[in-house]
Amino acid sequence: MDLEGLVRPVVEAAGLEFVEVAFLREGGAKVLRVTVDREGGADLDSIALVSQRLGRRLDLERFAPGPYSLEVSSPGLERPLRDPRDFAKRVGERVKVKTDGPEDGPRTFSGTIVAAGIDKVVIATDAGERSVAYGDMASARTIVDWEAELKAKGGKR
């Protein structure tokens, strides 16, 4: 069954962006996890609406034999980046990248996305700009400077 093909139209019809879907087993239970987003973030009402619509669609399609849990959520502030489009949307934001290129071995670094092309991303690090091919990345995610966020909101550590 084309799970993304089943889920994506429901998510997009609700005015949200489809991020990812995974059907997995956790602690002996089956879980269908759907991640959605929207410019400025997805609110609880829109997530609840998508969850209801997805539940109905999955029941109509007889998605899975046996019980499973449906979880619909947003990726959060520190979100994974998977494809060039994700990186292009986050130009100017801080990221943490793990690479496992064949020459350098695994490496982890952080910096600010300067540019995102079709094949690679350019990240400004403390050691200078670094160009990384998407194929050399093991993982990447946005990072939030929580100390700066707290100061901006007048909070204390």
C-alpha positions as CSV (number, residue, x, y, z in Angstrom):
1,M,0.0,0.0,0.0
2,D,1.3,3.5,-0.9
3,L,1.0,5.0,2.5
4,E,2.2,8.5,1.5
5,G,-0.2,8.5,-1.4
6,L,-3.0,7.7,1.0
7,V,-2.0,10.3,3.7
8,R,-0.6,13.2,1.7
9,P,-3.9,14.3,0.0
10,V,-5.8,14.4,3.3
11,V,-3.1,16.5,4.9
12,E,-2.8,18.9,2.0
13,A,-6.6,19.2,1.7
14,A,-6.6,20.5,5.2
15,G,-4.1,23.2,4.3
16,L,-1.1,21.6,5.9
17,E,2.2,20.5,4.6
18,F,2.9,16.8,4.6
19,V,6.3,16.2,6.2
20,E,6.6,12.4,6.7
21,V,4.7,9.2,7.5
22,A,6.0,6.1,9.3
23,F,4.3,2.9,10.2
24,L,6.3,1.1,13.0
25,R,6.1,-1.1,15.9
26,E,6.9,0.4,19.3
27,G,6.7,-1.7,22.5
28,G,4.7,-4.4,20.7
29,A,2.1,-1.9,19.4
30,K,1.7,-0.7,15.9
31,V,1.9,3.1,15.4
32,L,1.1,5.2,12.3
33,R,3.0,8.4,12.8
34,V,2.2,11.3,10.5
35,T,4.1,14.6,10.7
36,V,2.6,17.8,9.3
37,D,3.5,21.4,9.3
38,R,2.4,24.9,8.2
39,E,4.2,28.2,7.7
40,G,4.3,29.6,11.3
41,G,3.6,26.2,12.8
42,A,0.6,23.8,12.9
43,D,-2.0,24.6,15.6
44,L,-3.8,21.9,17.7
45,D,-7.1,22.5,15.9
46,S,-5.7,21.8,12.5
47,I,-3.8,18.8,13.8
48,A,-7.0,17.4,15.4
49,L,-8.9,18.0,12.2
50,V,-6.3,16.1,10.1
51,S,-6.2,13.3,12.6
52,Q,-10.0,12.9,12.4
53,R,-10.0,13.0,8.6
54,L,-7.1,10.6,8.3
55,G,-8.8,8.2,10.7
56,R,-11.9,8.1,8.5
57,R,-9.8,7.7,5.3
58,L,-7.7,4.9,6.8
59,D,-10.8,3.0,8.0
60,L,-12.4,3.3,4.5
61,E,-9.3,2.0,2.9
62,R,-9.0,-0.8,5.5
63,F,-5.5,0.4,6.1
64,A,-4.2,-2.2,8.7
65,P,-5.4,-5.5,10.0
66,G,-5.5,-5.3,13.8
67,P,-5.3,-2.4,16.2
68,Y,-2.9,0.5,15.7
69,S,-2.5,4.0,17.0
70,L,-2.6,7.1,14.8
71,E,-0.4,9.9,15.9
72,V,-0.5,13.2,14.0
73,S,2.0,15.9,15.1
74,S,4.2,18.8,14.0
75,P,8.0,18.4,13.7
76,G,8.6,20.8,16.5
77,L,11.1,23.7,16.7
78,E,14.2,21.5,16.3
79,R,13.1,19.6,13.2
80,P,14.8,17.1,10.9
81,L,15.8,18.3,7.5
82,R,15.7,15.6,4.8
83,D,15.6,17.0,1.3
84,P,16.9,20.2,-0.6
85,R,13.5,21.8,-0.2
86,D,13.7,21.5,3.6
87,F,17.1,23.2,3.6
88,A,16.0,26.0,1.2
89,K,13.1,26.9,3.5
90,R,15.6,27.2,6.4
91,V,18.2,29.5,4.9
92,G,19.4,31.8,7.7
93,E,18.6,29.2,10.4
94,R,21.0,27.3,12.6
95,V,21.5,23.6,12.0
96,K,23.4,20.6,13.3
97,V,24.6,18.2,10.6
98,K,26.2,14.7,10.9
99,T,28.1,13.6,7.9
100,D,29.5,10.2,7.0
101,G,31.4,11.0,3.9
102,P,33.8,8.2,2.8
103,E,36.9,10.4,3.1
104,D,36.4,12.2,6.4
105,G,34.4,9.6,8.4
106,P,31.6,10.6,10.6
107,R,31.6,14.3,11.6
108,T,29.2,16.5,13.5
109,F,29.1,20.3,13.2
110,S,26.7,23.2,13.5
111,G,26.3,26.5,11.8
112,T,23.9,28.7,9.8
113,I,22.6,27.7,6.4
114,V,23.9,30.2,3.9
115,A,22.6,28.6,0.7
116,A,20.8,25.5,-0.4
117,G,21.1,24.1,-3.9
118,I,19.9,21.0,-5.7
119,D,22.9,18.9,-4.7
120,K,24.5,20.5,-1.7
121,V,24.1,23.0,1.1
122,V,26.5,25.7,2.3
123,I,26.7,26.2,6.1
124,A,28.6,29.0,7.9
125,T,30.5,27.4,10.8
126,D,32.9,28.9,13.4
127,A,35.7,27.5,11.2
128,G,34.3,29.1,8.0
129,E,31.9,28.1,5.3
130,R,31.4,24.4,4.6
131,S,29.7,22.9,1.5
132,V,28.1,19.5,2.1
133,A,26.5,17.3,-0.5
134,Y,23.1,16.0,0.7
135,G,24.2,12.4,-0.1
136,D,27.1,12.8,2.5
137,M,24.7,13.7,5.3
138,A,23.7,11.0,7.9
139,S,21.3,13.5,9.5
140,A,20.5,17.2,9.8
141,R,18.2,19.2,12.0
142,T,17.5,22.7,12.9
143,I,18.7,23.8,16.3
144,V,17.4,26.5,18.6
145,D,19.6,28.7,20.8
146,W,17.4,28.3,23.9
147,E,19.5,30.8,25.9
148,A,18.8,33.5,23.4
149,E,15.1,32.6,23.2
150,L,14.8,32.9,26.9
151,K,16.5,36.2,27.0
152,A,14.3,37.5,24.1
153,K,11.2,36.4,26.1
154,G,12.5,37.9,29.4
155,G,12.8,34.5,31.0
156,K,15.5,33.1,33.3
157,R,17.5,30.0,33.0
